[in-house]
């Protein structure tokens, strides 16, 4: 039995602040229909795919803030996506801002879900690596207040779906090797990840010219070093004056890019992904059981920041 997953990486162009949920969902539905017409089994949408990237503003009014969050999934507006998925027999990964009330206390997460071809939710992931800052920093051309708007999720899981082992991550997670490895240790065969990455990073403008290189570097390395497919999907283009990178790509376990978007707008990149291509990496160079030395890695979990030896 072959284990082929036909994947559509569904890049979105910018979503402006005054764009309604209904308009965005229509764009997502166009992607779902086009992907289904091309024989895809699953569509991967970006991070925070239902709204503009609101952490670029410091908002204090809870009512204004809550407009960007989903308190139900599916909710009255997103139900259309689930209905279309079921009707078309196509799954999807979707990033969104989640407002969850647990024991009467509100919690906010940067979340993604994986939905099956039957329109049912298979799994939920809450972003672990929240970049940026928690305080209002008006000096920045664009703020990046993820630490203000979200609390971090607990860890990385995988799910059996689409004939293989699927994992989820979100944006900044892709820069951290631990993200891939924690899923690699659970046998992941395809990692889906959406992102919103500005070209300009105010604290380190000297890196701006390298933003696309770094995007590819981390995803390709993560795929190869764990013998897994990686599907990285951007929200791209000029959103509220902020230029965001594109670079949506589908990466094989070899680390090679097999499909990519070429614009900064709504665009699909499609690939026929053979999950069995993971096997030769997982059983040779990256045979974890044979070659890893966890006893040498204790600092990875015991220590957060770098500690250099004292200067003499
Ligand atoms: N959304 C997200 O995680 N973006 C970050 C930008 C970091 S700049 C503060 C990223 O890693 O792409």
Boltz pocket constraint, residues with backbone or C-beta under 6 A from the ligand:
constraints:
  - pocket:
      binder: B
      contacts: [[A, 47], [A, 129], [A, 131], [A, 132], [A, 144], [A, 170], [A, 171], [A, 172], [A, 173], [A, 175], [A, 195], [A, 196], [A, 197], [A, 198], [A, 201]]
      max_distance: 6.0
